[in-house]
Amino acid sequence: MINRTELQPVFVTLDAETHQQAASVASEQSNPEIGKQTYLNILAVKAVNNLLTCLDFSTDLQQVKSLNPILSGVLNTTDLVVENKRLFCIPILPGKTEFSVPPDIPENIIGFVAVQFEQILDKAKVLGYFPVKNVDNLPETIPLEKLQPLDNLFAILEELKLQNESEVSEINVLEFLKQGIDELAEQIGWLLRNKKADLAFDKEVGTKELEIPTDKILSKQLKIAGQYFTLQVIIRVKDGEIIWRFELQNVAVGGLIPAGFKLRLLTEYGDNFENNEAVSTHAVEKLYVDVILEPGEGLIWEIEPIPDDFSREILRF
C-alpha cells in the first residue's frame, strides 16, 4: 500500500515529436533565453499532459498558451487546462530547491505541479503538487519541500471529473426564443435581449416555417481574466437560410477583446468541425463564429482564456 504522506515522483518519457514541437515554438522567440525557457515550459506541460491523459483525465492542449508562439514568450506561460481548470506545470532544473510563482494567476487555477529535468531531456520527473486555494495569498516562491503527493492532485481531479460529467446543462435555444427565459435559464446565466435591426439580412423567408423570433438575442455575461464579456447567440437569415451567430464582445464601452482570445464551437460530442473557431491575433471589437445547423443539432461553446466558474453547456437548436 502506497504511503500517501510521502512524495511518489513519476517519470514520463518525452518523445521526439514533443521535442520538435517545443523547438519549433522556441525558435520563434527573439531572445535566446526566452526561447530556452519556452522550450522547457512546453516540455513540462506536455509531460504533465501525458501523465494525466494516461489516467483518463480530460485535458485541452488547444488552450495551452505555451504552445502559442506569440503568447509563450510574452507571458512565460506553463498552464495546462485539465477538467476545465488551470494547472501550472513548472519546469525545475537540476539543483533547484524552489520555484517562482508566475504573475497574473487566474482564479480557476487548482495548483502547481513541479516537473524536474536532468541534463538529458528524454524524460521528466513529475515531483508533486502544490494546491492553490486563494490566488490573492500566494508567496513569491514555493519550496519543493512544500509539494504534496501526486495522489492528492489525482483525488481533486477525480472530483472535478465527476462534477463536470454531472453538471453538463442542455438548453433548448428555440424554446427559449419562442417562450421566453424560464427559471432554469436564469439559474445558468442566460438572458433574452432585443436585437437591433440588421438591414443586411432579410428576416422574412424561412422564419415563418420555423416560427423563430429573429428579434431576440440569447445573451450570457462572462468574467474572463478580470474583465466582463457577453456571449450572444444571434439569429440571422440570409437567402432564406437560418444562420446562427455566436458572438463575443467586451461589456465595457469601447472595450476590446485582447489578443490571444479564442471562441470555439464543438459538436455535442465534443468534436471539432470546419470553421468552428475564431481567434483574436490582435485586439478586436468582437469575435464570432457563424454556423448553419440542422433542426435538433447541439453545440458546445468554449472560450479561451476559460471564463470564471465555467461549466460546459449543450445548446440544442
SULBEL-V446929 format. One record per run of one state. SS is the DSSP state (a for helix, b for strand, c for the rest). FROM is the first residue (numbers start at 1). TO is the last residue. If there is no record, write none. Layout:
[[SS & FROM & TO] [SS & FROM & TO]]
//
This chain:
[[c & 1 & 9] [b & 10 & 13] [c & 14 & 15] [a & 16 & 26] [c & 27 & 31] [a & 32 & 54] [c & 55 & 58] [b & 59 & 60] [a & 61 & 63] [c & 64 & 64] [a & 65 & 67] [c & 68 & 68] [a & 69 & 75] [c & 76 & 78] [b & 79 & 82] [c & 83 & 84] [b & 85 & 92] [c & 93 & 97] [b & 98 & 100] [c & 101 & 108] [b & 109 & 116] [c & 117 & 122] [b & 123 & 131] [c & 132 & 134] [a & 135 & 137] [c & 138 & 140] [b & 141 & 143] [a & 144 & 146] [c & 147 & 147] [b & 148 & 148] [c & 149 & 149] [a & 150 & 166] [c & 167 & 168] [b & 169 & 172] [a & 173 & 179] [c & 180 & 182] [a & 183 & 187] [c & 188 & 189] [b & 190 & 194] [c & 195 & 206] [a & 207 & 210] [c & 211 & 215] [b & 216 & 224] [c & 225 & 226] [b & 227 & 238] [c & 239 & 240] [b & 241 & 250] [c & 251 & 256] [b & 257 & 257] [c & 258 & 261] [b & 262 & 267] [c & 268 & 276] [b & 277 & 279] [c & 280 & 283] [b & 284 & 284] [c & 285 & 285] [b & 286 & 291] [c & 292 & 297] [b & 298 & 304] [c & 305 & 312] [b & 313 & 316] [c & 317 & 317]]
//
